[in-house]
Structure formats: C-alpha cells, structure tokens
Amino acid sequence: MEIQELIKKFKQIIAEWNEKEVKGEGFNLINFINRIWGIGETKHSQILGFFLNPRENHGQGGLFLKLFLEKLGFETINFNPEDWIVEVEQRSNGRDQIDILIQSHRLGVSIVIENKSNGAEDQPHQLYRYWESAIYYFHNKDEQKVLNPKNSRIVYLPQWGLPSEQTRTRIEGYKEPYPEKLTFEEQGGIISCWTYYTHIVEWLNKCIGAMGGENHIVKQLVRNYIEYWSTSNSKNKYYMTELNKLLEQKEDWQTINELANTVNNLKVQWANDFNNLLASIECHPDFVYNKGCDEANYFNDFHWTYEGNWGDLAFIYEPHKGFSIWKAGAGKAREWYKDRLEKLFPDFVISQDNNTNYLMHLKDQNEILLCKSEDNDEVFLWEYHKKGNNVHNFLAKRLKNYTNNQEVQTLFKEINDWKFEQQLETILLGENFKGERWTLKHYDFRWFLKESNWDKDLIFLYYPYYEKGFCLWKKDFSSKKEQYKSIFLEFFSEDFEWLDDNTDYIMRLKGNAFSAPGDKFVETGFSKYEVVEKLTEILQKYTNEPKIVELFQTINTDFQE
C-alpha cells in the first residue's frame, strides 16, 4: 500500500469516529474541556492529585487516598488522612520534578506516581532518579525500606505499555551501593505498572461506590473522568481495529514502520532546527538560553534565564501559553513587586495563573506565538517548522530590549537573591532582641532577648510544622501557663491567641499562623513572602516595646530562681 493511500484511508477512519462523536456517542465533559483548554500530563496529574489529597475541597476527606492505597496493597485498617501529604509537580531534589508524590513520615511510606497520560517518552534513568531522590533519601538510606513494597512504591501510569529498561536502571558512576535495576511488583519489586483504562477507572469506580447515594457535583466529576478514559479507550480500539484491516500484507507493515522511523527522524530535525533558531537570539550575556526538556520530540518550554541557574528568574516561551516572566516558586512575589513589574514591562500583565511560578504574561499573545490548546507537542514541531522565523523575530525584538535594560537586570537580581531563610534571619528588631535560625535541618527561627538562652527562655518562635506556626514559647512553661495567662493576654491578645493545652507553646498568631500539618513545610494558603512581611511587622511591633522587654526579662528571671 502506498503511503499516500494509507494516509487517505486512515483519515477516513478518523472521520468515521468524528461522525460518531457528532451524534453524541462520544460526548464527555472532560473531553469537551480538553478541546477548549487542553488537558496535558500536568492537568491529569492535577486532577488525580485533587482526588488523592485529603485536604482538597472535594469533601471526601481521605476516601480517595484510602482506596488508592488499598488498590496498591497497603494496609489501611488504622488509616488517618492527617498522616499523609500529597504533592503535585514538586521537585524532590531541586532537579527532578515528580508528577505526584504521596508520603507519610509517621508511617514511613513514600509513593511516586509517574504520569505518562499523553504518551511522553521515558527520560534517561527517570524512574531510577525519582527513586533516589524521593524514596532512597526519604528513608534515610534504610536498606530495609527503600526496596520494600510496604514502604516504597513507584506507580508507572501510561495510557498503556511498560517502562523502558533504561529508565529503571542505575546511572553509571553512582557512589552509593544502589541496586543495578528497579524491579516490578510482580517480581517482588516496587514498580507498579498501571493504566488509566483499567486501574484508574477501577479505582475511581470503587470511589463512586464508597461516596454513597448523594448525587453531588464531585461524584459527577469522577463519573466524567471515568467516562473520558473509557471513551478514549473505545476510540483507540476502534482505530486499531480498522487499521488492522488495512495492514493485511507484510509489505504494508514494513511500509508503515519505515514511515514511522522517517517521521521520528524528521521530528528530531525540526526540533533541533527550532531550538537552534531560538538559541541564536542575541541577549545580554547575563541571560542564558536553555530548553526545558532534553527529548527532541517533547519540547515544552524555552528559557532565557537571568544568571543561568534552573529556577532563577527567566523569560519563558511556551507554545501553548505564550511569552511569560517566570521563576520557580516565586509567582506569589508578583504582589510584592507588582508596581515595579508593571512599570518595567508595560506590554505584560500580572499573572492570574494559579501556577505559583508565573509573575507576568504578555498581554497580546498572537497567532505567531501560540499553538492551539488541543495541539500536542508533535503538532507544535510541525507548526514551528513552518513559522519558526516569525517566532524568532517576534521574541528577539522584545528580549533584546528587556535584557539590556539595567533596571530589569537589577530587579531580576533582587528577586533571584531573595531567600526565605535570610529574610527571616535579618529582620530588624528592637535593640534588646536578636534572632537566629535554630537548625539547618528544619525551619526553626527564634527571636529572643540578647544574653538569654534561646533553648530555654521566652522566645518568639516560627516553627511551621504540626500546625504550630508563629508562636510564643518557653521551655518547661506548660505547668505555669495558667499562672501567667492573664499577663500574656494583656500584652499580646491583639495579635495572638491563647493555646489552651499542656504544651510549652503559649500563644499563636491569630488567623493564619503560617503553619501546615505534619513534619514537612508546605505553603498552604500563604506564601513565604507573606510570612516574611507579617513576621517582620509583628516582631518590630513587639521587640521595640519597653514593656515587652521587661516582661521577657521578668519571666526569664522568675524561672531561673
């Protein structure tokens, strides 16, 4: 069969399925949303993360997570959702971004989910790297846990298929006594191979059954997500059945394989051409160009990064989003720097994106820059093979103007140099107080009277774990809390609330004390910028008050006697 004839007939197959969808046979709400906004791997990870996270607003608490753990074979008799942290698209070691990470420090369990919903290729040693950063170090190199399915698991989640051998193989040169290769669950290993069509659908069907009879909106969302994958599966089966009819001859099979190999080579060439084109844009030497992925057929973003380190402030171009200003974890800095950003970048607008990495987006994103949201990365390569020069010219003009602007460089450096720890350590206090970080292992910052004992005496303490947050604390104070209650309420009740318990924590900041459950720092409903701003305000207010100085001195002295 000639290539042209094959393409023609397959187009007919696609048209037949599209006709079925027009009749409503394939309609699904998630599919509809996908057509308008696009649902790539990140979105699928966010959807799954939403279901799995007990702290999300789906109203089901830990139900989804509990049934997920059961399907993986974990014991859930004494399941407590408070024991678990679920994170989406988090970097485990400053380098590897894990799609979904489920962990319980109390139970000693770490589960990595690698989402391949859109068919992305396995990156070099990808699963092995994730095991090292999110499992090996999580268990503090405990040989009894790092390869034990009861403590550690990697869920490989494509539409179909198994992970390649290289992705689960040890990188040469690792100094640690690592295993040569990670093995599958069926072999007693920690890699569980799931698919959306079977395992995810089965899990979600079980969730629906456990949600009870109430027909609320979350239940409908779950049903739609199940139907989305069921419909996709039907579509793929239809395509494969019809294509199988076309490939009855050996020559036809050889022809299509040759075509596939040629297309792959062409994709690599187009990707390299486009990358080289963007790399040729002349910017100020302090801005370093890099592409977001190593795989030629999985390009998704292109950075011009100030000072060249991953995560630093950058101009970023993404075919489906356009041209933006981006910094890892610094999106919430946009309010801090809003006036200066708007002044320096009048053709940009402050981002309203929930993704906390974006500060601004170009106002007028036009057809030169943008791919259609439903187009995947491979279609992007075809499009930009055709109009790459236009993209280059559009970006080059703006990058040249902005990167050579001294005020822009100054602002970028200021934002890059902003460090949470340093900001807390350098808060200006009253002349009688000083502040220090207690340990480098955790966020534990203390502000106390000079010449006093920061481990025993009365202190302001920021410890964002186990819902403690910003507090007043003193060692061995629990037995005398009631004795001093009226005094503390008199001095601090405007900003702090009394902790009526038997701990040494005396009072906690009202409203948001900038804390999170568990023993891992998680920004829940606040940003690090907000923490610094509020703590600075409170500490400067109280440490400059003579009566507060006197109170601290009195209590410290009373306990010494």
N, C-alpha and C positions, 0 to 999 in steps of 0.2 A: 504494500500500500504506500502510495506517495505521501510525503509529509503534508502537502497542501490538502490532500483528500482527507487525511486523518484529522487535521485541524478543523476542516469543514464539518465532518461528521460529529466531532466532539462538541462543536458549537451547537449543533442540532440537539445533542443530548442536554446541554446546559439550558437551551431554550425550552425544551420539554419540561424540565424541572421548574423553570421560572413560570411557565404556564400553570403548573400545579399550584405554585405559590400565589399567583394572581387570583386563583379560585378560592384562596383562603385555606388551602390544605396544609400549607406550611407556615401559617402566621404564628408569631410568638412575640410577646412584648420585648424580651431581651434582644431578640433578633432585630426588632424594629429600632430599638435604641442603638444597636450596633451599626445599623445602616446610617444613622444620623450622626452619631458622635464617635463611633468606633469602639470596640472592646478588644484591646490587645491583651497581652500577657499580664501587664501591670494591673489592668482593670479586673481581670479574672482573679488575680491574687487578692485584690482589694475586696472583691465580692466574697471569696472564701474566708478571708481574714475577718470580714464583718460578721459572718455567721459564727466563726470559731471563737471570737473574742467575747468572753463573758461580760465585759464592761461596755460593750456596744449597746445602742439603744433599741435592739430588736425585741427586748422584753422577755427573752427566753433564758437569761442568765447563762449558766453553763451547760444547758441542754445539748446544743450542737457539739460543743467540745467533748462532752462526756461520751456521746455516741460515736464521735470520731475516734476517740481513744480506744473505745471498746472494739471498733472495727479493726483497729491496728493490733488488738490483742492485749492492751494494757488493763490492769486490774483497776476497777473504779468503784469498789464497794464503799470506800470512805472518801469518795470524790468531793473535793471542796474547790469551787471555781476561784477562790481567793489565792489558791496555791499557784495559779498559772498566769503567765504573761504571754500574750500573743502579739507579735510584731510583724508588720508587712513592709517589704522593701527596705530592710535595715542592713547597714554594713556591719559585719561581725568583727572585722579587724581593721577597719579603715580602708579596706580594699574590696573585699568580696561582698556584693550586695545580695542577700538571701531573700528569696521571694516571700516566704512565710517562715517564721521561727516561733516555735512553741516550746516554752521552757517552764520548769518548776524547780527552783533551787531547793525547796524543802524536800521534795521527793527525789531530787537528783535525776531529772529526766530532761533531755534535750531532743527536739524533733525538728528536722529541717524538711521543708517542702520545696522541691524544685519544680516550678510550674513550666511546662512546655506546651501550653494550650494552643499556641499558634505555630507550632512546628519548628521553633528555633533549634539550631544545631547545638550539640553538646560542645561547650567551650573546653579548651585544654585542661584536663585534670580537674574539671569543675566540681564534681561531687566529692572528690578527694580533698580539694581545698576547703570546701564547705564543712566536711567532716573535721578537718584540722581546727578551723577557726571557731566553729560553733558547737562542736562536740568534744574534741580532744582537750581543748583548753577550758571548756566549761566544767569538765570533770576533773580539772587539775591533773591531767595526765594519768588518771587512775586506770590501770590496765584492766581491772575487773569490770569497768563500766563503759569504757569507750567503744567496745565492740560487742557489748551485751544488748540484745534487742529489748530487754526490760528497762534499760536506761537510755538507750540511744537509738535513733531511727532517722533514716533519710527516705522520704517519700518522693519517688520519681513519678511525675504526673504529666504525661503527654496525652494527646488525643489517642494515640496508640503507639506501640513499639516499646523497645527496651533501651536502656542507656548503653552507649558505646563502651567498649572495654577500656579505652584510654581515659575516659572521664572518671573512672573509679580506680585508676592505677596511680601508685605513688610517683611523685615527681622525683627525678634523679637529683641527688645532692642533699636531700633532707637529712639532717643530722640526728633527729630523734629516731628511736627504734620503732619506726612505723611499720605496719603491715604492708606487704607488697601490693595488695589489692583488696578493695572492699567487696564483700560477697553479698549475695541475695538472701532474702529472708528464708527462702526455701532451703538454702544451704546452711542455715543457722546464722546467717549474717544480719546486717542492719538495713539493707536496701529493700524497701517495699515498693514494688512496681504496680502502680495503679493506673487506671484510665478514667477519663471523665465519663465515658459512655457506660461504664459498668460500676466501678467502685464509688465514684462521687454520686452518681444517680442513686445507687443503692443506699448510701449513707443519708442522702437528703430525703429519700422516701421514708426511711426509718424516722427521721426527724419530724416529718409531717405527721406520722402516726403518733408520735410522742407529744405533739403540741396540743392534742385534744381536739374537741369538736368545733371550737370557735374559729370562724372563717375570717380572720383578720388579715390586714394588708401584708404582714410579714409572711404568713403562710402562702398567700398568693404569689409573693416574690419567689419563694422557694419552689413552688409549683412551676412558675415560668422559667426558672433556671433549669429545672429538670427537663422541661419540655424543649428548651433551647438545645440542650445536648442530645436529646432523643431525636429532635428534628435534624440536627447536624449529622447524626449517625445514619438516619434514613437517607439523607441526601448523599452521603459518601457511599453507602451501599448501592444506591441507585446508579451513581456514576460508575462504580466499579463493575457492576453487573453489565451495564451497557458497553463499557469499554472492553470488557472480556469478550463480548461478541465480535468486536472489531478486530481483535488480535488473535485470530484463529491460526494464522500462518506464522511459522518461525521467522520468516523474513520481516513480517510486521513487528514482531517483538524486538528483533535486532535493530530495526529502523528507529523505533521509539526510544530504545536505550541510547542509540547514537545521538538522537536529537536531545535527550536529556543531558548527556555529557557535554554536548556543544553549548547548550543553554547555560549550564553551570559555569563553563569557561567564559562565556560571554558576560555573565553577571559579574564575575571576578574582574574582568577587564573594565567594564563600565564603572564598577565601584572604585577601582584604582584610579581611573581617569577623573572621576568626580572628586575624589579625595585629593589628588594632586592639584586639581584646579583650585580648590579652596585653600590648600596649603600655600599656594603661590600668592595669596593676598598679602600685601605689604602692610604690616602694622608696626607700632612702636616695639622695639626689641624686648621690652619688659612683658609683652603679651606673647604667650607661647601657644601655638596651634596644636590641637590633638583631636582625634576622632574618638567617639565614645565606645566603640567596640572594635575588637581585633578581627572578627569574622567579616570577610568582604561582602557576604550576602546577608548580613544582619546589621547594617548601619542604622543608627537611630539618632545620633546627635553629633554635633561638631562644636568644639570649644575653642575660644580664644581666651586663655586663662591668664589673669594677671599674676605674675611671679611663678607660674608654671606648675604648681603642685595641685594634684587632684583635690577637688573640694574648695579651692580658692575661688574668689570672685571671677566670673567669666561672662563674656558674651557667648551665647549659645544659639546655634541654629538647629532646629528640629523640623523635619519636613511636614509633620502633621500639626505642629504648634506654631512654627514660625521663628521669629527672631526675638530673643529674650535676654535679660540680665539675671544671672543665676549664681547661687552659692550654696554648697551643701549645708543644710541645717540652718541657714540664715535668712530664710524667707520672712520670718517674723521681725527681722531687723528693718523691714520696709517702713514700719511706723516710726522707728527711731530716726531714720534718715530720710523720711518722706520729703521734706522741704528741699533738701539738697539734691535728692534724686530727681525730683520734678524740675528743678532749676537747670540741672546739667543735661537732662535728657527730655527735652520738650516734646519730642516725637514718640516718646514712650508713655505708657500709663501704668500706674501702680497695680500690681497683680492682685486679683481677687481669687486666685487659684488656691485650693486647699493644700496643694503641694507646698510644703514649707520651704522649698528650695528656690522658688521664684520670687524675685523682687519686682521686676517690671517686664512688660511685653510691648513690642512695637505696636503703635496704635493702628496703623493701616497695613495689615497683613494682606498682601495682594496675591493674585494668581501666580506671580513669578515665584514666590516663596513657598506657597502651600500646596501640598498634596491633598487630595480628597481623603476625608477621615476613614472611609471604608477601604482605601488602598493599603495594601500591606507593603512591607519594605522592599519586596521584589518589584512591585509596580513603581515604587519610588525610583528605583535604579533605572528603569526604562524611561520614565519621565525626565529624569535629570541628565540622562544621556543625551536627550534632545534639547533641553533648555538650560544646561549647566552654565553656559557662558552668561546668560542673563542673571542667574543667581549670583555668580561670581561678581559681576559688575555692580549689582544692587548692594551686596554686602560690603564689597571693597570700599565703596564711597563712604559708607557710614563708619566702618571700622577705622579707616584712616583718620577721619575727623575726630572720633572719640578717643582712640588710643593715644593720639598725640596731644591731647588736651591735658595740661598739667593738673588742673583741678580734678579731672576724672581720675588721674593716677593717684592723687592724694587721697581722694575718697575711697578708692579701691583698696589702697594700702591700709587705711584706717579700719575698714570693715574686715579685711583679712587678719589684721593684727589683734582684733577684738577676741579676747579669750575669757571665757566664763570664770575660770579659776582666778586669773589675775585680776579681773574686775572686782571680785569679792574680796580678794586679799588686800586690795589697795583702796578700799572705801575710806574716805577721810572721816575720822572720828574726833570726838572731843579729846582734849589734851590729856585726860586721865585714863583713856582707854587705848587698847591695842587689839589687833586682830591677826589670827594665823589659821592656816589650814592644819587640822589635827593629823590627818593621814593622807597619803597619796593614793591609797587603795580605794577609798570612798570619798564622796562629797561630805565632808565633815568640817565645817568652818565655825570658828569660835571667836567671840569678841568679849573682852574681859578687862578688868582693871589692871593697869600696869603693876607689876610686882606681886600679883596674885597667882594662884595655881589654877591653870586652865582646865585641869582634870578633876578638880575637887570643888573649887569655889563657884560662886554665882556667875553665870555667863549668859550671853545671847548665843544661841546655837542654831545653825542651819544644818539639819540632817534630814534630807528629803526621802527617807525610807519609812516603811511601815506607818505611813500617814502621820509622821511627826512634823516635818517641815521646819518652819522658823519658830523657835520656842525660847522660853526662859528655862534654864536648867541648873540644877545644883546636885552634886553627888550627896547621897545619904539624906536627901531632903524629904523623902516620902513620909517619914514618921512625924514631921513637923509642919506639913503643908497647911493643915487646918489652923495651926497656931499663927501663921503668917498670912492667911488668906485675905483678911480684910486690908492689910497693908498693900499687898500686891494689886488687889482690885482698885484701891485708891490711886495708885501710881500708874497702872498700865491698862486699865479696863477700856480706855478709849480705843486702843488698837489690838488688845489681846483678850482671849477668853480663857477662863479658868479650866484646868484639866482636873476633873474630879475623879482621880484614880489613885492607886497606891504606888505610882512610879515617881521617879525624880524629875520628870517633866512637869513644870509648874504651870505655865501658861503658853498658849499657842496663838499665832497671828489669826485674827478674825478673817472670815471669808475664805479666801484661798491662801493656805499656808505654804503653797508650792511643794506639795508632797505627793507621793504615789504609794500604792500598796506594794508590799513585797520588798525585797532587798536589792532591786535594780532601779536605777534612776530612769524614770520615764516622764517626759514632758506631757502631762495630762491636763489640758485646759489652760496651759500657760507656756510661756517661752522663757529661755534663760535671760533674755533681755529684760523681760518684765520682772524677773526675780531680782536682778541687779538694781533696777530702778526702785522697786518697792523697798528692798532691804536697805538701800542707801538712804532713802527718805526716813525710815523708821530709826535706823541706827544713829543718824545725825541728829534726829529729834531728841532722843533719849540720852545719848552719851554727852551731849552738851548741856544737860540739865544738872545743876549742882545737887539738887535733892536726890537724883538718881545715883550720882556718885556716892553720896552719903549713905544711901540705902545699901548699895553694894558693899561698902566698907563695913557697915554695921552687921550685916548678915554674915559676911566672911569672918569677922572678928568673933561674933557670937558662937559660931560653930567651932572655932579654934579653942575656945575656953571650955 
